[in-house]
Amino acid sequence: MLRRDLLASGLALAATAPLPAPAAAQGGATRSHALSLLGAPALPADFPHWPWVNPDAPKGGEIVLTALGSFDSFNPYVLRGTAAVGVANLYDTLLKQSSDEASTEYCHLAAAIEMPQDRMWVAFELHPQARWHDGKPVTAEDVVWTFGALRQHGRPFYRAYWADVSEVVAEGPRRVVFRFRTNENRELALILGQMPVLPKHFWEGRDFARPMLDIPLGSGPYRIERFEPGRSIVYRRVEEYWARDLPTMKGTNNFDTMRYEYFRDATVALEAFKAGQIEFRTENIAKEWATAYDFPALRRGLVKRDEIRHELPTGMQAFIVNLRRPLFQDARVRRALIEVFDFEWMNANLFYGSYTRTQSYFSNPELASSGLPQGREREILEGYRGRVPEPLFTEPYKLPVTDGSGNNREGLRRGLDLLRQAGWSVRDRKLVNPRGENFSFEILLNGPSFERVALPYVQNLQRLGMEVRVRTVDPAQYQVRTDAFDYDMTVDVIGQSLSPGNEQRDYWTCAKAQENGSQNIAGICDPVVEELVELIVNAPDREELVARTRALDRVLLWHNYMVPHWHSRTFRIAWWDKFGRPPRNPRYALALDSWWVERAREGVVEEGKRGARPAQ
């Protein structure tokens, strides 16, 4: 699954009584309030609210948040345009994922779920009270239309994610059935539950494939109240929200308004936070967390900060080469790029020792390959012997480790040796191929904050004779260029979950390497990788999924497609102390939607903000 989930022996429903199946199905169906890949959901059908929320949290007040870049669209589901942050708050999904359980979703827009024993279809019965903000009911036709619009006109991800759905039918005003091509794709029903449902009647007469700034119609907890294109957007809580008392919503979405202020630069955004113009932020830059939070408002207790441990998979952040460029076709060249990356020096000098090197595409220890392949993983890989790098059977994959001094002579020596094996040589201090062409490329970044990482890396690459440039563009231009695969190397994060599945097609397959806007950033097209992806999607049980995922991980690593970065297992957060929050956090989310405004502290904080802002 794309989200944080854990795949077990099969999809289980919290069963109640068997129901008659549709005519097209064979055998009976089971009616449920939840879906789980773990066997049984933790919460019963009559659970009152999520375990981590405060069900009596007061409603009201405002939270002001940061966004970077700009926006020119309220349609986040298509390639064109740059969507405003927060638009997902306008829409409901069929099911709501528990942030405290792996791979478990509960009824939300759907009031009930049905699935037969052979798992060849899933049916969702919509909640009878579900309404759009204009008062019209949410119908099965809306679900069918949404599925078709997203698969036909949406980002390429949807076509890969839902490839095994053969048919979607509205069997009544509130019943929609998804039929499957196969019953081997065990997570398919669950990922369909994540689908946001859009209003068919709003989109009639509009081109869904185009960006737009018409305020969309939704059914969710918030609506857009006002906006300045590219500068700010305000969401207003819907007082008459149809689902406000459902157990999946109680104690959440407590702010009357959520305001996002846009900044071009992360440094400016941090200064705006210090001045009280922004009220909550997550900090992703280790240097800033270590050095930039000693300011008067924090010392006076008006601003708080915390590190919250989480269990989210970290995925793979990396410098990613574009294999569509001939320059990076040779795996020895790619390994040379890895050899000269000095993580230990960066961690000590740039990150204050706060990060751990990422050693796997699947950061969960159960799913990550390590050591030599054993047992079932080795059996799988033996089937590809001669088609995968031979050392993976005899050598553990290891990333280089330096002494952190910044003098990475051994890495440079190994890198240069690999480049010479690949046909490159140094002439007049320039790395050239037999035709005399320079080894020259550009690293594309979407903001200046990563320049302090890229520039030391460039210096090491230049010591090999390479000509490397760093180009920083604004987020909108970055999105356009990455959607069109217009880069030599870039930085990206390949997100993973506790249950790898359908999303792997979008990351690694040949078709997606050629489809603009896909998540195959590296342009990987390898028959073995493609076959391993399908093995993962169709894994019959948890044990087999783990073995197949480890096999894919090992093959990806040995091809040296990326220069792995680092990860952290905490949320670093800072906020002006006017908020209340539940006593604990769920395991797999920050859950800011469960916070609220404490009226008793709001006045003191507002007075403190006025003192923090510079004189006009």
C-alpha angles and dihedrals in degrees: 000000000000092000131060103291143138121225117215134171096309147323111295130192125208090245128219120160125339114252131202112271123232115271093258093056129082119230131353130319132223123230118219148169094218147022125221137175090203099068104259133018116246094229124067124232091262098049109148100214143332110299095237100050131089102237090198095051109144120246123227145064132074137274120202116207138183129250126178127220120002143286138225103172145051092205108091094171101074135065098242122083134011111273124222116250117254098031090126088072088073095066140059126219125219091246132019120227119231110235090204099053131057116239098354129126131181133208114276118143085011113064094197141011129214128194133166124230092254090055093223093135143011127210127202121201109205122230109262091225095052110127139173116234089261090061098253117130122257105242141193087250088062089055093048092047092048093051092050094045094049094046094045102036106012129095114300090253092078095057091053095042095051099032093123095057108105101180142003118202134180103219093182140344092290105020122085125177127201113199121201136218091219140011092218094084094084099180097050097099091049095050090049086058088062092061115119110228116226129198112259093199093055093053096047106112092018127100105240092196093062129079113249141183097203105123104256125232113239143170098216135105095275139043129195109263101179141336146183109218110252094357114064144345131196124205119200122207112245106238093197094045106158095221099044093114098041115115089242091060107030112116093014136097091035101157116096089212136017114198123192118199116198124223129182094216134041091221092057090047090055092051089050088054092051089051092052096249089116120042106193133026141167114221117220099169113086094202092055091047090052099043114014103062100074100099134131099263092053093046089052091053095248091116125047131192135190144172113228118198115226138182098221118135108251099214121201122306110185151140098269122203120213107240089196084078114082089221092074102041095104114080090211090060090050092050089051088058088054094048095060096047105105105203095165093058092046093048092051099041105029106024103036090236093293101128139073121216113251109237101175143037087231106051097189105101093228092057100037121096116235140168113355122336112268138183117342093000090059091047090056093048093046087065088064099044109142091027097066130053106287096220091068088077095052108025132053111236109249134181116221118264123206133194091249094241093118091241099108098173095146092053091048091049092051091045094051091048091053092048091052090051087054091054101265124127138179117250122172088349091303125115107231139169124233089276090057094250116148122242095243132160145147131238110217117210131182097214143009096254092082095049091088088061097041097047098059088046090051090052091057092046090051090054085065090055096259122142105224127171131189116219120189119195134174118270094257093054090043091056092050092050096045092046087056093042089240100157141083097214131356142166119254142149121237100207119214136185138207089263112045112203142123095003089067088075090063093048103048116012130110096236091055092047087068099039114093113235096023122133093242089108094165094050093235115183112169124142093218092051089048092052092047090052090056090048089055094047091051099039108147097211144002096267092054092044091055093050093047093047092050089051092052091045092053094049092048092050095049091053089059093220094158142028100236120226128190143277144211128210098211137078109231107208137173128185144169104258100248096100135091122209136187117270093251139026125231116253098248108034144042089232097203087162088073094059123096141191117266104215093200092062098035096083094050091049093048090052090049091051092056089056091048096054119090117250114266 
